[in-house]
Amino acid sequence: QVQLVESGGGLVQPGGSLRLACAASGFDFSSYAMNWHRQAPGKERELVAAITRAGDSTIYADSVKGRFTMSRDNAEKIVHLQMNDVSPEDAAVYYCQAVNGLSKYWGQGTQVTVSS
């Protein structure tokens, strides 16, 4: 049974930090590129960050570049999204996604709320 389980969301103050995690099981994790997406109320889901299967390359949306860092541990089958200097515009539900060609899996999402 394929599972992607996000955790680490919650309430954070503007300028603060949060670290999201996505734990994978039920598939060959190291064969999948991993993405973090987010969706704010009334907005389309957008790609925030992506990492290659080996974890040797990452890309980021312009809106988070320099503030967010994505990493993965293939032995632990987990990816992280380190969010620094968070702004109200970062408030959203964050989803992790596993991709290998046409094979794609989604997690259930974790809510990030930004408020002072």
TAZI-V13915 format. One record per residue. N is the residue number from 1. RES is the residue in three letters. SS is DSSP state (a for helix, b for strand, c for the rest). NEAR is the number of other C-alpha atoms within 8 Angstrom. Layout:
# TAZI-V13915
n=N res=RES ss=SS near=NEAR
n=N res=RES ss=SS near=NEAR
This chain:
# TAZI-V13915
n=1 res=GLN ss=c near=5
n=2 res=VAL ss=c near=8
n=3 res=GLN ss=b near=9
n=4 res=LEU ss=b near=14
n=5 res=VAL ss=b near=11
n=6 res=GLU ss=b near=14
n=7 res=SER ss=b near=8
n=8 res=GLY ss=c near=9
n=9 res=GLY ss=c near=11
n=10 res=GLY ss=b near=8
n=11 res=LEU ss=b near=8
n=12 res=VAL ss=b near=13
n=13 res=GLN ss=c near=9
n=14 res=PRO ss=c near=11
n=15 res=GLY ss=c near=8
n=16 res=GLY ss=c near=9
n=17 res=SER ss=c near=10
n=18 res=LEU ss=b near=11
n=19 res=ARG ss=b near=10
n=20 res=LEU ss=b near=12
n=21 res=ALA ss=b near=12
n=22 res=CYS ss=b near=13
n=23 res=ALA ss=b near=11
n=24 res=ALA ss=b near=12
n=25 res=SER ss=b near=10
n=26 res=GLY ss=c near=7
n=27 res=PHE ss=c near=7
n=28 res=ASP ss=c near=6
n=29 res=PHE ss=a near=9
n=30 res=SER ss=a near=9
n=31 res=SER ss=a near=7
n=32 res=TYR ss=c near=11
n=33 res=ALA ss=b near=12
n=34 res=MET ss=b near=13
n=35 res=ASN ss=b near=13
n=36 res=TRP ss=b near=13
n=37 res=HIS ss=b near=13
n=38 res=ARG ss=b near=12
n=39 res=GLN ss=b near=11
n=40 res=ALA ss=c near=10
n=41 res=PRO ss=c near=5
n=42 res=GLY ss=c near=4
n=43 res=LYS ss=c near=6
n=44 res=GLU ss=c near=6
n=45 res=ARG ss=c near=8
n=46 res=GLU ss=b near=7
n=47 res=LEU ss=b near=10
n=48 res=VAL ss=b near=11
n=49 res=ALA ss=b near=13
n=50 res=ALA ss=b near=13
n=51 res=ILE ss=b near=15
n=52 res=THR ss=c near=11
n=53 res=ARG ss=c near=10
n=54 res=ALA ss=c near=7
n=55 res=GLY ss=c near=10
n=56 res=ASP ss=c near=7
n=57 res=SER ss=c near=7
n=58 res=THR ss=b near=10
n=59 res=ILE ss=b near=7
n=60 res=TYR ss=b near=10
n=61 res=ALA ss=c near=9
n=62 res=ASP ss=c near=5
n=63 res=SER ss=c near=4
n=64 res=VAL ss=c near=9
n=65 res=LYS ss=c near=8
n=66 res=GLY ss=c near=5
n=67 res=ARG ss=c near=9
n=68 res=PHE ss=b near=11
n=69 res=THR ss=b near=10
n=70 res=MET ss=b near=12
n=71 res=SER ss=b near=9
n=72 res=ARG ss=b near=10
n=73 res=ASP ss=b near=9
n=74 res=ASN ss=c near=9
n=75 res=ALA ss=c near=4
n=76 res=GLU ss=c near=5
n=77 res=LYS ss=c near=12
n=78 res=ILE ss=b near=11
n=79 res=VAL ss=b near=12
n=80 res=HIS ss=b near=12
n=81 res=LEU ss=b near=12
n=82 res=GLN ss=b near=11
n=83 res=MET ss=b near=12
n=84 res=ASN ss=c near=10
n=85 res=ASP ss=c near=9
n=86 res=VAL ss=c near=15
n=87 res=SER ss=c near=9
n=88 res=PRO ss=a near=9
n=89 res=GLU ss=a near=4
n=90 res=ASP ss=a near=8
n=91 res=ALA ss=c near=11
n=92 res=ALA ss=b near=11
n=93 res=VAL ss=b near=11
n=94 res=TYR ss=b near=12
n=95 res=TYR ss=b near=13
n=96 res=CYS ss=b near=14
n=97 res=GLN ss=b near=13
n=98 res=ALA ss=b near=12
n=99 res=VAL ss=b near=12
n=100 res=ASN ss=b near=9
n=101 res=GLY ss=c near=5
n=102 res=LEU ss=c near=5
n=103 res=SER ss=b near=7
n=104 res=LYS ss=b near=9
n=105 res=TYR ss=b near=9
n=106 res=TRP ss=b near=9
n=107 res=GLY ss=c near=12
n=108 res=GLN ss=c near=8
n=109 res=GLY ss=c near=10
n=110 res=THR ss=b near=12
n=111 res=GLN ss=b near=10
n=112 res=VAL ss=b near=13
n=113 res=THR ss=b near=11
n=114 res=VAL ss=b near=13
n=115 res=SER ss=c near=8
n=116 res=SER ss=c near=5
